[in-house]
């Protein structure tokens, strides 16, 4: 099985499939389920009449209901962390390499649960169930648009908490997540310290969103808001802002990768159809064409307002003031070459946690993918994860 | 004198002036001069009837005309590497800390010359003289727009060569430059190896533009091309694409800086005028407002087409195939935390040059500014530069 296939699934572009590595599949089909939460009140006090999110699980819930590992998904991710919904799904979930029977997150022992967040980006993915600006406001019968309330990582966690409550789950063995998922995991550790003895933040900012990344997020939002089709968020009756969305997703992709990836996947070759970039103003390089195809492909299933709301939830994240509440031991897994959340952030926050008495360790994954080494090369940390979860 | 002032001059935003460090001024007023080159033929064979570029010099040309150091400017820079044009200029040139009497680039010994490039961005800066899409095409009496031929780093060098020819200068003691200026310096070393015994590429990609940075440059161009006022480059009769240009310059600024800069300059504070970002969709953080003010300020003196042409000249840069022509010894000066041209690029190319017998050393500058440590903290490499130029 090709790592390139997973990458292709993530970025939606056959042009980007140059690298490969072995991945073994989760061995059972996965069932996507819907959780309905009525009359949800956000952290800021706004009411949402009906919250619907998708969720899935791997393994069996034991009788004591205390063998649960919660996985939170990243910015552009979905609940599909492992396995496939059907035999013909091209690639299994993004962390399939570490979730399954006998794997580091051992589904013979653990009940692993993963849900779509509020304002999930992939609104047009038939497997995704989420609630956000693209959802129908029951009060009006039309999509909320920007009337949807601003939501926070704490709100994401509260929806997950209600899902766990509905299943009679009162404690978690661990909470894990990559990137934006690591943010939810740390929010969990601060919000429900008595429920969360272990946290595994992978490619993580630590306990707050760094100001530099707030700047990056502003720039990711920018092309959407420049697109006249965005229309202040009111595009559900017309053409969606696909050009802006494609450009936003291209920025995400580029920031999430690395020099080595670009060297290996594209090199300095021109995109042949356009002629010589040295001679023609409009002639592009392969790396440009690859980014364009990736963004265009992903834009087709992404909602622009959901992107902006997800960006906002990331910007506002901080549990730095709540650090003393956190009881969990923490395994940070940063990635070499990560230019969104560089490894020094994990080191910095591990040190602060240790200084107040928490156990905190840092294990770094490597590879050519920058930030996305935390997805594609997570198996490198498999033994560290297994050890961390063992006791 | 405040480093913050220099930063402010570079990014045009008083909001960004948090950091300070001592800088001593070049001690004489600088005179900007114009060089006219008629019937210039580009690397690709296109003719430009009249090329005009600005230039300036510090120190005295000796009788043998062999004490010349050429300084090439960066992407958004100008010829003003040191000193001031008038007493009331807010800040001296960008490398003033290392150019002057008794300084590492000692103007008591060297004649230091610096010119505006072709397609210089700062078309509306009254001190800048350049030729590009915003210039009047003598054949039509109207601005060239996208009819201006694509130009390359080699073309920048040929214009500089013609300037030196006009001054009777047949050899160079050294060629130096930061970022896009380092690119011109390496192009010089490959184009005129017999003239260039020493090269100092600061915050440099090495001998070609990495594919990853071609991707970054595509994304920098994107907002300009999304702006309806850009109009395929034909905006000289109407409103310029200031929104796109501001966004492009914000991307440049953010990519050229670093986490530490954002922490120190802004932290996680909200931009007060907008309310609480956790409650209001449109409420921003200070880092967002700072970037916006910076981009808006710089857009006022920048030409959008020149930006795109400068970006193209950077994308197409490669002298990797000509490495064997290079005779110069090379002092690479990368910067800690540089996310445009990370230090490993300097190490990689220094090794390749040493492998073919060139002397090549690497001295790294540090600080909170990422890429821009190569501008703001260049004095850290002062002794290494002085030693390199001494023999």
Interface residues (C-beta under 8 A of the other chain):
Chain A: X43 X44 X146 X150 X152 X208 X209 X210 X211 X212 X214 X215 X216 X218 X219 X222 X223 X226 X227 X228 X243 X244 X247 X250 X251 X254 X257 X258 X259 X261 X262 X263 X265 X266 X267 X268 X277 X278 X279 X280 X281 X284 X285 X286 X287 X288 X291 X308 X309 X312 X315 X316 X318 X339 X342 X344 X345
Chain B: X43 X44 X146 X150 X152 X208 X209 X210 X211 X212 X214 X215 X216 X218 X219 X222 X223 X226 X227 X228 X243 X244 X247 X250 X251 X254 X257 X258 X259 X261 X262 X263 X265 X266 X267 X268 X277 X278 X279 X280 X281 X284 X285 X286 X287 X288 X291 X308 X309 X312 X315 X316 X318 X339 X342 X344 X345
